[in-house]
């Protein structure tokens, strides 16, 4: 086994304050409304020709509208309702009255195409310092009426700041390169140049966050944009070296990991089609799947081979196996799949058979809870631990 995206009429400051103060996704900074905007407020001279609020195609030189490649589906009316914040300052709601807001995220354009860039500038027009973290930007995609987090996967946590009257800019570029040919989606950790791969066309939102000096509210500063591109295909990574059938299960061997590594152990990532109700499954979109190499490989292979069960075997040195505990049911493009992970002690020797001796409940404070992770049989909750042995012929 080998190793495996401006409205025409302008709203006045007074009507804006009366109408938006209590709406979600467009909240102002209560107690932080300045008398005017900063010198670098968002006038038209600061925007691309792509600055367009509405969905649809771009207008060409001949005045005709080019065909958009954006997917069909509902267009988001506002920014996501981000977790862990008290207010969301959504540019879509305040675009015409930014002089009434002390701090906001200012996009240079609202439509992006592959290998082009769009800037998102966090402007602090107040006299106070805005405490933030330039690593803590966020990209969500709107699919099926819901927002789904896409990137980044991890965030460094230094305390940074934007002094009063100043700003900070992130430049977002999308280049899918060879992702559809099997290249993995690289992790991105950046404070200025955000180069993302593995994105298909659609409606997205970019977010920053922070707290103004002298105020307790944790604020999200966001703006939506469109990525005008074709959908991205789900393909397995080029780490899949071998596939074969073991009964009704498609087995794939991966080149990731080091079979001779001191801490590496042979693991398996198993996926099977199930009839679990959709409301009990965790919905994932292609852009999310592409960022989990094991889920990407098994889902792509299940579709490619029309397999009801896929087992991906590869070596891994992380704890828990593959770096996370993702056991459970996921919903992808209308289908449900159960995912389970295991490591070498759960993999049978050739010719071995398994007997489940019993099941015990493991409380969080129990000494058993500190034992190495064991695989949970399908259908049992995560706090159950299987007692089983492999018996050889």
C-alpha positions in Angstrom: 0.0 0.0 0.0 1.5 3.3 -1.0 1.2 6.6 1.0 -0.8 7.9 0.5 -19.6 43.6 -6.7 -24.8 53.1 -6.4 -28.2 54.0 -6.3 -29.1 57.1 -8.4 -30.9 59.3 -5.8 -29.0 60.5 -2.8 -30.5 59.9 0.7 -30.0 62.7 3.2 -28.2 62.2 6.5 -31.4 62.8 8.5 -33.6 60.4 6.5 -30.8 57.8 6.6 -30.5 58.0 10.4 -34.3 57.8 10.8 -34.6 54.8 8.5 -31.6 52.6 9.2 -30.8 52.9 12.8 -32.6 49.7 13.7 -32.0 47.6 10.6 -29.8 44.6 10.5 -26.8 44.6 8.2 -26.6 48.4 8.0 -26.2 49.5 11.6 -24.4 52.8 12.4 -21.9 53.2 15.1 -24.1 54.6 17.9 -22.5 57.5 19.6 -19.8 57.6 17.0 -21.4 59.6 14.1 -19.0 62.3 13.0 -19.9 65.7 11.6 -18.4 64.8 8.3 -16.4 62.3 6.4 -12.7 62.1 6.1 -10.8 63.6 3.2 -10.6 60.3 1.5 -14.4 59.5 1.6 -15.9 57.4 -1.2 -16.6 59.8 -4.1 -16.8 58.5 -7.6 -13.3 59.4 -8.4 -12.1 56.6 -6.2 -14.0 53.9 -8.0 -13.6 51.5 -10.9 -15.8 51.5 -13.9 -17.0 48.2 -12.4 -18.6 50.0 -9.5 -22.1 48.6 -9.8 -24.6 47.7 -7.1 -26.9 45.4 -9.0 -26.4 42.0 -10.4 -26.1 41.3 -14.1 -23.6 41.8 -16.8 -21.1 44.6 -17.6 -21.8 47.3 -20.3 -19.4 47.1 -23.2 -18.1 49.9 -25.4 -21.0 49.5 -27.8 -23.5 50.1 -25.0 -24.7 46.5 -25.0 -24.7 44.4 -21.9 -22.3 41.5 -21.9 -23.7 38.2 -20.8 -22.9 37.5 -17.2 -21.5 34.2 -16.0 -22.9 34.6 -12.5 -25.0 31.6 -11.5 -28.7 31.7 -11.1 -30.1 32.1 -7.6 -31.3 34.7 -5.1 -29.2 37.9 -4.8 -28.2 38.8 -1.3 -30.0 41.9 0.0 -27.4 42.7 2.6 -24.2 41.5 4.2 -23.9 38.3 6.3 -24.9 38.4 10.0 -21.5 37.6 11.3 -21.0 35.7 14.5 -19.1 37.3 17.4 -19.9 40.9 16.6 -22.4 43.4 18.0 -23.1 45.3 14.8 -22.5 44.9 11.1 -21.7 48.1 9.1 -22.6 47.0 5.6 -21.4 49.2 2.7 -24.4 48.1 0.6 -26.7 50.0 3.0 -24.6 53.1 3.6 -23.0 53.7 0.2 -24.7 57.1 -0.3 -24.2 58.4 3.2 -20.7 57.3 4.2 -20.2 60.8 5.7 -22.6 59.8 8.4 -20.4 56.9 9.5 -17.2 57.1 11.3 -15.7 53.8 10.0 -16.7 51.6 7.1 -15.3 49.3 4.5 -15.0 51.0 1.1 -14.8 48.7 -2.0 -13.0 50.0 -5.2 -15.4 48.0 -7.3 -18.3 45.7 -7.0 -17.6 43.2 -9.8 -14.4 41.1 -10.1 -13.2 38.8 -12.8 -10.4 36.2 -12.7 -6.9 37.6 -12.3 -8.3 41.1 -11.7 -8.2 42.8 -8.3 -10.6 44.8 -6.2 -9.5 46.8 -3.1 -11.4 46.9 0.2 -10.3 49.9 2.3 -11.2 50.2 5.9 -11.6 53.9 6.5 -11.5 55.4 10.0 -13.0 58.9 9.7 -13.2 59.3 13.4 -10.8 61.0 15.8 -10.4 57.7 17.7 -8.2 54.7 17.1 -9.8 51.7 15.5 -8.4 48.5 17.0 -8.4 45.7 14.6 -6.4 42.8 13.1 -5.4 43.0 9.5 -5.1 39.2 9.3 -8.8 38.9 10.3 -10.4 39.6 6.9 -13.2 37.2 5.9 -14.8 36.0 2.6 -18.3 34.4 2.4 -20.2 33.2 -0.6 -24.0 33.4 -1.0 -25.5 30.1 -2.2 -29.1 28.9 -1.9 -30.2 31.9 0.2 -27.5 31.3 2.8 -24.0 32.7 3.4 -21.1 30.2 3.7 -17.7 31.0 5.1 -14.9 30.3 2.5 -11.7 31.9 3.7 -9.4 32.1 5.5 -9.1 28.8 7.4 -7.0 30.1 10.2 -6.2 33.6 11.5 -3.2 35.0 13.3 -4.2 37.1 16.3 -2.0 40.2 16.7 -3.6 43.5 17.9 -3.3 46.1 15.1 -4.8 49.6 14.7 -6.0 52.2 12.2 -5.4 55.7 13.7 -8.1 58.3 13.4 -8.3 59.8 9.9 -6.3 56.9 8.4 -7.1 53.7 6.5 -5.9 50.2 5.6 -6.4 48.4 2.3 -6.7 44.8 1.3 -6.3 43.9 -2.4 -8.3 40.8 -3.4 -7.3 38.8 -6.4 -8.7 35.5 -7.6 -6.7 33.1 -9.7 -7.8 29.5 -9.8 -4.7 28.4 -11.7 -4.5 24.6 -11.8 -7.0 23.9 -9.0 -9.4 22.0 -11.4 -6.4 20.0 -12.6 -5.8 18.7 -9.1 -3.6 21.3 -7.3 -4.6 21.8 -3.7 -6.0 25.2 -2.7 -3.2 27.1 -0.8 -3.8 28.5 2.6 -3.8 32.3 2.7 -2.6 34.4 5.6 -2.2 38.1 4.5 -2.6 41.6 5.7 -2.6 43.4 2.4 -2.5 41.2 -0.7 -5.2 38.6 -0.5 -4.7 36.1 -3.4 -7.4 33.5 -3.3 -7.8 30.3 -5.4 -10.6 27.8 -5.6 -13.5 30.3 -6.1 -16.4 29.9 -8.6 -18.6 32.7 -9.9 -21.2 34.1 -7.6 -22.1 36.6 -4.9 -19.5 37.2 -2.2 -18.9 39.4 0.9 -15.6 40.7 2.2 -15.4 41.6 5.9 -13.0 43.3 8.3 -13.7 43.8 12.0 -12.6 46.0 15.0 -13.5 48.2 17.9 -13.4 52.0 18.1 -11.4 53.4 21.0 -13.8 54.3 23.9 -16.5 51.9 22.7 -17.3 48.4 23.6 -19.1 47.2 20.5 -17.3 44.7 18.3 -18.0 45.8 14.8 -18.0 44.0 11.4 -17.2 46.2 8.3 -18.4 44.4 5.2 -19.2 44.9 1.5 -20.6 42.5 -1.1 -19.2 41.9 -4.5 -19.7 39.7 -7.5 -17.1 37.3 -8.9 -18.0 37.0 -12.6 -16.7 33.6 -13.6 -17.8 30.1 -14.4 -18.5 27.7 -11.6 -15.5 25.9 -10.4 -15.5 22.1 -10.8 -15.0 19.7 -8.0 -12.1 17.5 -8.9 -9.8 15.2 -6.8 -6.4 16.3 -5.9 -3.4 15.0 -7.7 -2.3 13.2 -4.5 -4.7 10.3 -5.3 -2.4 7.7 -6.8 -4.4 4.5 -6.9 -8.1 3.6 -6.8 -9.6 0.1 -6.6 -12.8 -1.5 -5.6 -13.2 -3.4 -2.3 -16.6 -4.9 -2.7 -19.0 -1.9 -2.9 -16.4 0.5 -1.5 -14.1 2.5 -3.7 -10.7 2.6 -2.1 -8.2 5.4 -2.9 -4.6 5.6 -1.8 -3.0 9.1 -1.3 0.6 10.2 -1.5 0.1 12.7 1.3 2.0 12.0 4.5 5.2 10.1 5.2 4.9 6.3 5.8 8.4 6.4 7.4 7.7 9.5 9.6 8.1 9.2 13.3 4.7 10.5 14.1 2.8 9.5 10.9 0.2 6.8 11.0 -1.9 5.2 8.4 -5.4 6.8 8.5 -8.6 6.5 6.6 -11.2 9.1 5.7 -14.5 7.3 4.8 -17.5 8.7 3.1 -20.8 7.0 2.3 -24.1 8.1 0.9 -27.0 8.2 3.5 -30.7 9.2 3.6 -30.3 11.5 6.6 -32.8 14.4 6.5 -31.3 17.5 5.0 -32.0 19.6 8.2 -29.8 17.3 10.2 -26.8 17.6 7.8 -24.2 20.3 7.6 -24.4 22.0 4.1 -21.2 22.5 2.3 -20.5 24.3 -1.0 -17.8 23.5 -3.6 -15.5 26.3 -2.4 -15.5 24.9 1.1 -15.0 21.3 -0.1 -12.0 22.3 -2.2 -10.3 23.5 1.0 -10.6 20.2 2.8 -8.3 17.8 0.8 -9.8 14.6 2.2 -13.4 15.6 1.8 -12.5 17.0 -1.7 -11.0 13.7 -2.8 -13.7 11.4 -1.4 -16.6 13.6 -2.7 -15.0 14.0 -6.1 -14.3 10.3 -6.4 -17.9 9.4 -5.3 -19.2 11.5 -8.1 -16.6 10.4 -10.7 -17.2 6.7 -10.0 -20.8 6.9 -8.9 -19.7 5.2 -5.7 -21.9 4.9 -2.6 -18.9 4.5 -0.4 -15.3 5.8 -0.6 -12.4 5.1 1.7 -9.3 7.4 1.3 -6.2 6.0 2.9 -3.2 8.1 3.7 -0.5 8.7 6.3 -0.9 11.6 8.7 1.0 12.9 11.7 -1.6 15.3 13.2 -3.7 14.7 16.3 -6.6 14.3 15.8 -6.1 12.5 12.5 -6.2 14.8 9.5 -6.1 17.8 11.9 -9.7 18.0 12.7 -12.7 16.0 13.8 -15.2 16.2 11.0 -17.2 13.1 11.6 -20.9 13.7 10.8 -23.3 14.1 7.9 -22.6 16.7 5.2 -25.1 17.8 2.5 -23.5 18.6 -0.9 -25.5 19.5 -4.1 -28.7 17.8 -2.8 -27.0 14.6 -1.6 -26.1 13.6 2.0 -22.9 11.9 2.9 -21.7 10.5 6.3 -18.0 11.1 7.0 -15.9 9.3 9.5 -12.2 9.3 10.2 -10.0 6.6 11.7 -6.4 5.7 12.1 -4.3 2.6 11.9 -5.7 0.7 14.9 -9.1 0.9 13.2 -7.8 -0.5 9.9 -8.0 -4.3 9.6 -5.2 -6.5 8.6 -5.8 -8.4 5.4 -8.3 -11.1 6.0 -9.4 -9.8 9.4 -13.0 -9.3 10.5 -14.5 -6.9 13.1 -16.6 -7.6 16.1 -18.3 -4.8 18.1 -18.1 -5.9 21.7 -20.2 -3.1 23.1 -20.7 0.6 23.4 -20.1 2.8 26.5 -20.8 6.5 27.1 -17.8 8.7 27.7 -18.4 11.8 29.8 -16.2 14.9 29.2 -14.7 14.6 32.6 -14.1 10.9 32.5 -10.6 9.5 32.3 -11.6 7.7 29.2 -12.2 11.1 27.4 -8.4 11.6 27.3 -7.8 8.4 25.4 -6.7 8.5 21.8 -9.6 9.2 19.4 -11.5 6.1 18.4 -13.8 5.8 15.4 -17.5 6.1 16.2 -19.8 3.7 14.4 -22.3 5.2 12.0 -25.5 6.4 13.7 -24.1 6.8 17.2 -23.5 10.2 18.9 -20.0 11.6 19.2 -19.8 10.9 23.0 -20.0 7.2 22.5 -16.9 5.1 22.3 -16.9 1.7 20.6 -15.4 -1.3 22.2 -14.2 -3.6 19.4 -11.4 -5.9 18.4 -10.1 -7.2 15.2 -10.0 -11.0 14.9 -7.8 -12.7 12.4 -8.7 -15.9 10.7 
